[in-house]
């Protein structure tokens, strides 16, 4: 009987390996497996990370783009930053220019300045701007205010002391316009009682009331707008009259048609007011001005029927309207009172001479004399909202003493 540990030697087997296999039995294998399990249990526990197993390595957004595309994107981003810097510099320059103009021109508010052309920084480096537009509101001009002055300068050459310091500028060419608003004229000249409106290309109509000696007289006038030389506009005012209700009309001036005259309604009313008619015919100077023969007047004063026939004729009405009542007021103040005139009004009307009224309604103004170069008016026309004046300039210098 063979021993359980009997081993048949292989002719080529290693005797040491066979001896080693005799030392490991089934128990040894069990112990080895148990030791590996224990070592695994000694490691610290950590929650499973499922993301790491399934997550792929991220790549940059531009990683997949070719180099040329990356270069284009970079140039676009750079251009955006440069454009932003250029616009910021433009806004800063416009604000500085507006503040400087406000100080130099003594304006109540800073004007609006718009610098044209792109890019601005290259223009500044070249010391030349394509265009500069300046809009100034509410500029005082003698007795009126210019509602708006707009001027655009072309090809402006800068005199700089570094990129942030501009000493002055040369303006070879300038174009613009000036607006005299009717709303401003109504407020400043009419004291809210006279309104100005356009009538044709070169005419302005004035309508309203004028207080005189406690009476509101209805004012009418026509003004023709003309250019006065190269830097001013003038107003020739005609058709001026002040209506005292339906009683009379006052026209200032020295001509025969000027003065204080009965209205047609008032002259025709004399035919029914024999008392007033007799008062007129009893004054020899009035009779001479009426052109009525003396014997006819004597008969009319004695006979009511003859009087009615005389004062009821159209010829008498026309002649009565030609009487200058201002002349009569000096010698016969009681007669004017009888006709319905206030003595205080008769005393105030002669002081309302034509020059006084023309000065109240004058729309004239002149452009200031520039320190250098030329600034002149090119065209004047009346529009719906006011009087617009075109202007032009050349070889102007700005900012230098």
Secondary structure, DSSP 8 states (H G I E B T S, - for coil): ---TT-----TT--HHHHHHHHH--HHHHHHHHHHHHHHHHHS------HHHHH------TTTTS-HHHHHHHHHHHHHHHHHHHHHHHHHHHHHHHHHHHHHHHT-SS--EEEEESS-HHHHHHHTEEEEEEEEEEEEEETTEEEEEEEEEEEEEEEEESSTT-EEEEEEEEEEEEEEEEHHHHHHHTSTTSEEEEE-SSSEEEEEEEEEETTEEEEEEEEEEEEEETTTEEEEEEEEEEEEETTTEEEE-SSSTT-EEEE-HHHHHHGGG-HHHHHHHHTSHHHHHHHT--HHHHHHHHH-HHHHHHHHTSHHHHHHHHT--HHHHHHH-HHHHHHTT--HHHHHHHTTS-HHHHHHHH---EE----SSSEEEEEEEEE-SSEEEEEEEEEEEEES--
